[in-house]
Amino acid sequence: MKLVHALASGVAALGLLAGAQGVAQAEEVHSVPSCVEADWTLLLGVHVTITNNCSTTQQVNVRYSFNGAPYVPDKCHTIAPGATVTTSEAVWKANRFEGLVPC
């Protein structure tokens, strides 16, 4: 009985490990290309300027944090090649720019 329990625990652990690796790989696949750049300032809100230096249109969202807690608003920015967009969030929703995410 102990052998069956040990084998079941080992299989469960392998399943959790495989699931965690799948999540990490999925996040890597769905990242914003490095040709999309962002600059930000904190002035009565977090203002982010996103520039698409890619040769294709990109769809991105901004990942912020508020006092360490992640915050991603429901905003998707479609940016043509060579274009720039500016977006912002109020300081009571976000106080730090964390990065860009695909949408």
N, C-alpha and C positions, 0 to 999 in steps of 0.2 A: 504494500500500500504506500509506503514511504517513497519507493521508486516511482510509482505512478504520479504521486504528488510533485516530486522533484522534476519529473519530465514535463508535467503540465505547467509548472511555474517557469521552467526554462523556455518552453514554447511561447508562453504569454509574454515573457520579457523580450524575446526576439520579435514578436509582433509589435510591441510598443516601440522598440528600437527602429524597426522598419518604417513604422508610421511616422516617427519623428524625422527620419531621414527623408521621407517623401514630402513632408511639409517644408523642410529646409530646401529641398530641390525645387519645389513648386514656387517658393518665394524667389529663388534665384532666376527662374525662367521668366517670371512676371515682374522684372525690375524695369525701371525707366532707363533708357539708353544714356550713356555718358555724354552724348552730344546735346542733351537737354540740361540746361544749367539754371540755377536759381540763386538769386541774391536776396537778402532780407534785411529789414530794419525794424526796430521796435520804437514806435512813436505814436502814442495814443492808439495802439493796435499793432499787430504784426503784419507788415506789408511785405509781400513776396513778389519779385519780378522774375518771371520764367521766360527763358529764351530757348527757342528750338533751333539749334544749329545742325539738325539732321536734314537729310535730303527727303524725308517723308514726314507727313503729318503725324503728330503725336497727341495722345490723349493722356493727360496727367491730372493728378489731384495733389494737394499739399497735405503733408502729415505734420501736425503741430503737437505741442504738449502744453498742458496747463498745470503748473506746479508738479511736474513730473508725470502726470497722467496723460496717456496718448489721446489725441483728438484729431479725427479726420472728418471734415465737414462733407456734406453731400453736394459737392461741386466738382464737375468734371470740365476741365479746360481743354478744348480742341485747338491745337496750335499748329498753324501751317509752317512749312519750312522757312526759316529766316525771320519768323514773327516773334513778337514778345507780347506777353500779357502780364497784367498786374492784378493781384488779388489780395485781400486782407481779411483779418478776423479781429474782432474787438478783444481788448485785453482781459475781459472777464470770461472769454471762451478759450483764449490761447495766449501764452506769453513767451513761446519759443518756437522757432521753425526747426523741424527735425529732418525733413527731407521730402522728396517727391515719390509718389506711388502711382502706378498705372490705374486707369479706370476704364 
